[in-house]
Amino acid sequence: MHRVPSRLASGLLAGLFVTLSFPGYDVWPLALVGVGVLALATVGTSRRLGALIGMVAGWAYFLPTLSWAGTDFLGPVPWLGLATLEAGYVALAGALLAHLQRAAVRPLWVALVWVGQEALRARTPYGGFPWARLAFSQSESPVSRYAALGGAPLVTFLVALAGGLLAVAVHTAYRKRVLLWGPAGAVGGALALTLLGYAVPLPTDGPPARVLAVQGNVPRLGLDFNAERRLVLDNHAHETLMGVARARAAGGAPLDLVVWPENASDIDPVRNTDAGEVIQTAVEAAGVPIVVGGLLEEPAPWVSNVSLVYRPGVGLTDTYVKQHPVPFAEYIPHREFYRLLSPSVDLLRTGMASGPGPVLFRTPAARAGEIVSGPSICFEVAYDDLVRSNVELGANLLLVQTNNATFGLSHESEQQLAISRLRAIEHGRSVVHISTVGVSGLIAPDGTLLRRSALFTAAGLDADLPVRSEQTLATRLGPWPEYLACAALLGAVIVGQGARRRKESPTL
């Protein structure tokens, strides 16, 4: 028992190391170190203690990383509840690591456990919350390039595998055990896995489309950011006119598409003629389609978080409804039950309806022929299947429309931009990542940031973005790498449980 405090302290360090790998701190190699420390802390211990170590690591991981959920505008309850829920999956990982690592670090099992727990928390409960996966800490790392081969699950697997190899090096050196490769070989293997990412080709060729992304800004931070909804709409219309004028004054290719963020028009432009006229006036001035993030007061009694396409001389032509509204933020599941825990659930009076499925926007482009845009709204970018379905249907450009005003000056916006960068690599697509308040960015198919904005400023970002139709291996494989990893983990757990029972059973 005298070793329990040191193991729990190791779990704390593991979680803090992983936290420091994410945007805002940007020390991406510490993700490997954090995984390695947790692997070491769980070797040779019980599953119960492994779960406790994992829980401590999970709290140290998610409390800082998700601190944006506890800004002054939201209060601590959503933050603490969400962080504790997510930490529970790391606790499960700790128990599994203890089960699979009875005497030594097993890097392959370490990697499979991380993929498995991320797959589970990306789907449960209420559709899951895949934010802050290991893969999403690696947008500046060569490991991110593996996303083109197997998506975010492969990146997580390789980060965790490299971390497991570092743990092997420490464990064998401490135990003075001699393996075929030795500590130096294990460290070399981790470095090789990381650096070989540079060898993954990331094509960026494709006909260019000129895109203007408009960040209009809001009057104030916090939950009442849209109290002056008309001012927010006017901000985006005004910044569009300014951006169009700058683009024309600079010469070069004409604009093909303008993109506004989520909540750019929280006045329903279909039912409010005045709001619709503001948007259409901006469209006519730009001379190209504008994709507008807005709210529609339908289907009653719900509202819909939507992307709307307005065209010159035509008006509204296409609508995408957000498929995955955020539970407890955009709707309240099982309201009657959760009202018993907190009356605050009734602060959200009107819930958001779920959209029926993906929708592509087809708009003409002078040099690219046609832009086929696949929209995602806010947190949808974190869900593998939602983004992939757009590309499978034929999207040659990805749109991520978001609103980060609620999260103040936290790291949330940088974390989300990093996810969009990984999606660009994963599917070989340019990404227009546009926020109401920032941080916004125009991203090339290899994840390079071509343009970016600052927080809480008005900005217009324009650039030539390659539009591509070729699918990456990751897109073609779809979810199968993750499925296979989960199946392998399940097999390892079953085999390990059988071996444990045989060892514990008395011999005759």
C-alpha positions in Angstrom: 0.0 0.0 0.0 2.9 2.4 0.5 3.2 2.5 -3.3 -0.4 3.6 -3.8 0.3 7.3 -3.3 3.2 7.3 -5.8 1.0 5.5 -8.4 -1.8 8.1 -7.9 0.7 10.9 -8.2 1.9 9.3 -11.5 -1.7 9.2 -12.7 -1.9 13.0 -11.9 1.2 13.7 -13.8 0.0 11.5 -16.8 -3.1 13.6 -17.1 -1.3 16.9 -16.8 1.2 15.9 -19.5 -1.6 15.0 -21.9 -3.3 18.3 -21.1 -0.2 20.3 -22.0 -0.1 18.6 -25.4 -3.3 20.4 -26.5 -3.7 23.8 -28.2 -3.2 26.6 -25.7 -0.1 24.9 -24.5 1.0 23.2 -27.7 3.6 20.8 -26.3 2.5 17.9 -28.5 5.2 15.4 -27.5 3.9 15.4 -24.0 0.9 13.4 -25.2 3.3 10.5 -25.7 4.9 11.1 -22.3 1.5 11.2 -20.6 0.4 7.9 -22.1 3.7 6.4 -21.1 3.4 7.5 -17.5 -0.1 6.1 -17.2 1.1 2.8 -18.7 3.8 2.6 -16.1 1.5 3.6 -13.2 -0.8 0.7 -13.9 1.7 -2.1 -14.4 1.3 -5.0 -12.0 -1.6 -3.5 -10.0 -5.2 -4.5 -9.4 -7.9 -3.5 -11.8 -9.6 -1.5 -9.0 -6.4 0.5 -8.3 -5.9 0.8 -12.0 -9.3 2.4 -12.3 -8.5 4.8 -9.5 -5.2 5.8 -11.1 -7.1 6.3 -14.4 -9.7 8.4 -12.7 -7.1 10.7 -11.2 -5.4 10.9 -14.6 -8.7 11.7 -16.2 -9.5 14.5 -13.9 -6.0 16.0 -14.4 -6.6 15.6 -18.2 -10.1 16.9 -18.6 -10.5 19.5 -15.9 -8.0 21.8 -17.5 -8.6 20.8 -21.1 -12.4 21.4 -20.8 -12.1 24.4 -18.5 -13.9 26.5 -21.2 -17.1 24.6 -20.1 -16.8 26.4 -16.8 -16.4 30.0 -17.9 -18.0 32.8 -15.8 -20.9 32.7 -18.2 -21.6 29.0 -17.8 -20.6 28.3 -14.2 -18.7 25.3 -12.7 -21.5 22.7 -12.8 -21.4 21.9 -16.5 -17.6 21.9 -16.5 -17.2 19.6 -13.4 -19.9 17.2 -14.6 -18.5 16.9 -18.1 -14.9 16.5 -17.0 -15.9 13.8 -14.4 -17.9 12.0 -17.1 -15.0 12.0 -19.5 -12.5 11.1 -16.7 -14.6 7.9 -16.1 -13.5 6.6 -19.5 -9.9 7.1 -18.6 -10.7 5.2 -15.3 -12.0 2.3 -17.5 -8.7 2.6 -19.5 -6.7 2.3 -16.3 -8.6 -0.8 -15.2 -8.0 -2.4 -18.6 -4.3 -1.5 -18.6 -3.9 -3.1 -15.1 -5.7 -6.2 -16.5 -3.5 -6.5 -19.6 -0.2 -5.4 -18.0 0.3 -7.8 -15.1 4.1 -7.9 -15.1 5.3 -5.5 -17.8 4.3 -2.7 -20.1 2.6 -3.9 -23.3 2.7 -1.1 -25.9 0.3 -2.7 -28.2 -2.3 -3.1 -25.5 -1.7 0.4 -24.4 -2.5 1.7 -27.9 -5.6 -0.5 -28.3 -6.9 0.6 -24.9 -6.6 4.3 -25.8 -8.4 3.8 -29.1 -11.1 1.7 -27.4 -11.9 4.2 -24.7 -12.0 7.0 -27.2 -14.4 5.1 -29.4 -16.6 4.5 -26.4 -16.7 8.0 -25.2 -17.3 9.3 -28.8 -20.6 7.4 -28.8 -21.9 7.3 -25.2 -24.0 8.8 -23.6 -26.4 10.7 -25.8 -24.2 10.3 -28.9 -20.9 10.8 -27.1 -18.4 13.6 -26.8 -15.2 12.9 -28.7 -13.5 16.3 -27.9 -9.9 16.2 -26.7 -8.9 12.9 -28.2 -5.2 12.3 -28.3 -5.3 12.7 -32.1 -6.6 16.3 -31.7 -3.5 17.3 -29.8 -1.3 16.5 -32.8 -2.1 19.1 -35.4 1.4 20.5 -35.3 3.0 17.0 -35.1 4.3 14.8 -37.9 2.0 12.1 -36.4 -1.0 14.1 -37.6 -0.1 13.1 -41.2 -1.1 9.5 -40.5 -4.7 10.7 -40.4 -4.6 10.5 -44.2 -4.1 6.7 -43.8 -6.5 5.8 -41.0 -8.1 8.9 -39.6 -8.1 10.1 -36.0 -8.2 6.6 -34.6 -4.9 5.7 -36.3 -3.3 8.9 -35.0 -4.4 8.1 -31.4 -3.2 4.5 -31.8 0.3 5.6 -32.9 0.6 8.3 -30.3 -0.3 5.8 -27.6 1.9 3.1 -29.1 4.9 5.5 -29.1 4.0 6.4 -25.5 3.9 2.7 -24.6 7.4 2.2 -26.1 8.7 5.1 -24.0 7.2 3.4 -21.0 9.0 0.1 -22.0 12.3 1.9 -22.1 11.8 3.3 -18.6 10.4 0.0 -17.1 13.2 -2.2 -18.5 15.9 0.3 -17.4 14.4 0.5 -13.9 14.1 -3.3 -13.6 17.5 -3.8 -15.3 15.9 -6.3 -17.6 17.4 -7.1 -21.0 15.1 -7.2 -24.0 16.0 -7.8 -27.6 15.9 -4.1 -28.4 16.8 -2.6 -24.9 15.7 0.8 -23.6 17.5 2.6 -26.4 15.7 0.5 -29.0 12.3 1.2 -27.5 13.0 5.0 -27.5 14.2 4.7 -31.1 11.0 2.9 -32.0 8.9 5.7 -30.5 11.0 8.3 -32.4 10.7 6.3 -35.6 6.9 6.1 -35.3 6.7 9.8 -34.8 9.1 11.0 -37.5 8.0 8.5 -40.2 4.8 10.6 -40.3 6.8 13.0 -42.5 6.9 10.2 -45.1 3.1 10.2 -45.5 2.3 12.0 -48.8 -0.3 14.8 -48.5 -1.3 16.0 -51.9 -2.6 19.5 -52.1 -3.2 19.8 -55.9 -6.6 20.8 -57.2 -8.3 23.7 -59.1 -8.5 26.8 -56.9 -11.6 28.4 -55.6 -11.6 31.9 -54.1 -13.3 31.9 -50.7 -14.1 34.7 -48.3 -14.8 33.7 -44.7 -16.4 36.4 -42.6 -16.0 36.8 -38.9 -18.4 39.6 -37.9 -17.8 39.5 -34.1 -20.4 40.1 -31.4 -21.3 43.0 -29.0 -20.2 41.2 -25.8 -18.9 37.9 -24.5 -21.0 35.3 -22.7 -24.4 33.7 -22.9 -26.0 36.9 -24.0 -23.6 37.4 -26.9 -26.6 37.5 -29.2 -28.8 39.7 -27.2 -28.4 42.2 -30.0 -29.1 39.8 -32.7 -29.7 42.4 -35.4 -26.3 44.0 -34.6 -24.6 40.6 -35.0 -26.3 40.1 -38.4 -25.3 43.7 -39.5 -21.7 43.0 -38.4 -21.5 40.1 -40.8 -23.1 42.0 -43.6 -20.8 45.0 -43.1 -17.7 42.9 -42.9 -18.7 41.0 -46.1 -18.9 44.3 -47.9 -15.5 45.3 -46.6 -14.0 42.0 -47.5 -15.4 42.0 -51.0 -14.1 45.5 -51.5 -10.6 44.5 -50.3 -10.5 41.5 -52.5 -11.5 43.5 -55.6 -9.0 46.3 -54.8 -6.2 43.7 -54.5 -7.0 42.3 -58.0 -6.5 38.7 -58.8 -9.2 36.1 -59.1 -12.8 37.0 -58.3 -14.6 35.5 -55.3 -16.4 32.2 -55.7 -18.0 31.8 -52.3 -18.6 33.7 -49.1 -19.1 31.8 -45.8 -20.6 33.2 -42.6 -20.4 31.4 -39.2 -22.9 29.7 -36.9 -25.3 32.2 -35.4 -24.5 34.9 -37.9 -28.3 35.4 -38.2 -30.2 34.3 -35.1 -33.2 36.2 -36.5 -35.0 33.7 -38.6 -34.4 35.2 -42.1 -37.2 33.1 -43.6 -39.9 34.5 -41.3 -38.3 37.9 -40.8 -38.3 39.8 -44.1 -36.0 42.5 -42.8 -33.3 40.0 -41.9 -33.7 38.2 -45.2 -33.2 41.5 -47.0 -30.0 42.3 -45.1 -28.5 38.9 -46.2 -29.7 39.2 -49.8 -28.3 42.7 -50.1 -24.9 41.3 -49.0 -25.3 38.5 -51.5 -26.0 40.9 -54.4 -23.0 43.1 -53.4 -20.7 40.1 -53.3 -22.1 38.7 -56.5 -21.6 35.1 -55.3 -23.4 32.7 -53.1 -23.2 33.2 -49.3 -23.5 30.3 -46.8 -25.2 31.7 -43.7 -25.3 30.2 -40.3 -28.6 30.9 -38.7 -31.6 29.7 -36.7 -35.0 28.8 -38.1 -38.1 28.7 -35.8 -39.1 25.3 -37.0 -40.3 22.6 -36.6 -42.5 24.0 -33.8 -42.0 23.9 -30.8 -38.4 23.3 -31.7 -35.8 25.5 -33.5 -33.2 24.4 -36.0 -29.5 25.3 -36.1 -28.9 25.6 -39.9 -26.6 26.5 -42.7 -28.4 28.4 -45.5 -27.3 29.1 -49.0 -28.3 32.4 -50.6 -27.6 33.1 -54.3 -27.6 36.3 -56.3 -30.8 37.0 -58.0 -32.5 34.0 -56.4 -32.4 34.1 -52.6 -32.5 31.0 -50.3 -31.9 27.8 -52.2 -30.4 25.2 -49.8 -30.7 24.3 -46.2 -28.6 22.0 -43.9 -29.9 21.3 -40.4 -27.4 20.4 -37.7 -27.6 16.6 -37.2 -26.0 16.4 -33.7 -27.3 19.1 -31.3 -25.3 19.2 -28.1 -27.2 17.6 -25.1 -27.7 20.0 -22.2 -26.6 22.9 -24.3 -28.9 22.8 -27.3 -31.5 20.4 -26.0 -32.3 18.7 -22.6 -32.6 14.9 -22.8 -34.9 13.4 -20.2 -35.8 16.8 -18.9 -38.1 15.5 -16.1 -35.3 13.4 -14.6 -32.6 16.0 -14.8 -35.0 18.7 -13.4 -34.9 16.7 -10.1 -31.1 17.2 -10.0 -31.1 20.8 -11.0 -33.8 23.3 -11.9 -31.3 25.0 -14.2 -32.3 22.7 -17.0 -35.3 24.9 -17.6 -33.1 27.8 -18.5 -33.1 26.2 -21.9 -36.7 26.5 -22.8 -36.6 25.7 -26.5 -34.6 22.7 -27.8 -33.0 22.3 -31.2 -34.2 19.7 -33.6 -31.9 17.2 -35.2 -31.4 17.3 -39.0 -32.3 14.3 -41.1 -28.8 13.8 -42.6 -25.9 15.3 -44.5 -26.6 17.9 -47.3 -24.1 19.2 -49.9 -24.1 22.7 -51.3 -23.3 22.9 -55.0 -22.3 26.3 -56.2 -20.5 27.5 -59.4 -16.8 28.5 -59.4 -15.0 30.3 -62.1 -11.8 28.2 -62.1 -12.9 25.1 -60.2 -16.1 24.5 -62.2 -18.2 23.6 -59.2 -17.7 23.8 -55.4 -19.4 21.0 -53.6 -19.4 22.1 -49.9 -20.0 19.7 -47.0 -21.1 21.7 -44.0 -20.6 20.8 -40.3 -21.9 23.0 -37.5 -19.7 23.6 -34.4 -19.1 20.4 -32.4 -20.0 18.2 -35.3 -16.5 18.6 -36.6 -15.3 16.3 -33.7 -17.4 13.4 -34.9 -15.7 11.2 -37.5 -18.8 9.9 -39.2 -20.4 13.3 -39.7 -17.4 14.8 -41.5 -16.6 11.6 -43.4 -20.2 11.3 -44.7 -19.8 14.7 -46.5 -16.7 13.5 -48.3 -18.2 10.2 -49.2 -21.1 12.0 -50.8 -18.7 14.0 -53.0 -17.8 17.2 -51.0 -14.6 18.8 -52.4 -14.6 21.5 -49.7 -15.5 21.2 -46.0 -17.2 24.0 -44.1 -17.0 24.3 -40.3 -19.3 27.0 -39.0 -19.0 27.7 -35.3 -19.6 30.2 -32.6 -17.2 30.4 -29.7 -18.5 33.5 -28.0 -19.9 31.5 -25.1 -16.4 30.3 -24.2 -14.8 33.6 -23.8 -11.0 33.9 -24.0 -10.5 30.2 -23.3 -8.6 27.6 -25.4 -11.8 26.1 -26.8 -11.5 27.9 -30.1 -7.9 26.9 -30.6 -8.8 23.3 -29.8 -11.6 23.3 -32.4 -9.4 24.8 -35.1 -6.9 22.0 -34.5 -9.7 19.4 -35.1 -10.5 21.1 -38.4 -6.8 20.9 -39.4 -6.7 17.2 -38.7 -9.9 16.7 -40.7 -8.3 18.5 -43.7 -5.4 16.0 -43.5 -7.7 13.0 -42.9 -9.8 13.6 -46.0 -7.5 15.6 -48.2 -9.9 18.6 -48.3 -9.5 22.3 -47.8 -11.5 23.5 -44.8 -13.2 26.8 -44.2 -13.3 27.1 -40.4 -15.3 30.2 -39.6 -16.3 31.4 -36.2 -18.5 34.3 -35.1 -15.7 35.6 -32.9 -12.7 33.5 -33.8 -10.3 31.8 -33.9 -11.2 31.3 -37.6 -8.9 29.8 -40.3 -8.6 28.8 -44.0 -6.9 25.4 -44.1 -5.2 23.7 -47.0 -5.7 19.9 -47.6 -2.4 19.2 -45.8 -3.6 20.9 -42.6 -1.6 24.1 -43.3 -3.2 27.3 -42.0 -3.3 29.7 -44.9 -5.2 32.4 -43.1 -6.2 32.9 -39.5 -7.9 35.5 -37.3 -7.7 36.6 -33.7 -10.3 36.2 -31.0 -13.1 38.8 -30.7 -12.3 40.9 -33.7 -14.0 41.5 -37.0 -12.2 39.9 -39.9 -12.5 38.8 -43.5 -10.2 35.9 -44.5 -9.9 35.2 -48.2 -7.6 32.8 -50.1 -7.5 30.4 -53.0 -8.4 27.0 -51.7 -7.7 23.8 -53.7 -10.8 21.8 -54.2 -10.1 18.1 -54.5 -12.3 15.0 -55.4 -9.7 12.2 -54.8 -10.4 10.3 -51.6 -7.7 9.5 -49.1 -7.2 6.0 -47.8 -8.7 7.1 -44.5 -11.9 8.1 -46.2 -12.1 4.8 -48.2 -11.5 2.7 -45.1 -14.0 4.6 -43.0 -14.5 3.4 -39.5 -12.9 0.0 -40.0 -9.5 0.8 -38.4 -11.3 1.8 -35.2 -13.6 -1.3 -35.4 -10.6 -3.6 -35.8 -8.8 -2.0 -32.9 -11.8 -2.4 -30.7 -12.2 -6.0 -31.7 -8.6 -6.7 -31.0 -8.9 -5.1 -27.6 -12.0 -7.1 -26.8 -10.1 -10.3 -27.7 -7.1 -9.4 -25.6 -9.4 -8.7 -22.6 -11.1 -12.0 -23.0 -7.9 -14.0 -23.4 -6.4 -12.1 -20.4 -9.4 -12.9 -18.3 -9.1 -16.6 -19.2 -5.4 -16.7 -18.3 -6.1 -15.0 -15.0 -8.8 -17.5 -14.1 -6.5 -20.5 -15.0 -3.7 -19.1 -12.8 -6.0 -18.5 -9.9 -7.8 -21.8 -10.0 -6.3 -24.6 -7.7 -4.5 -27.4 -9.4 -5.5 -31.0 -8.7 
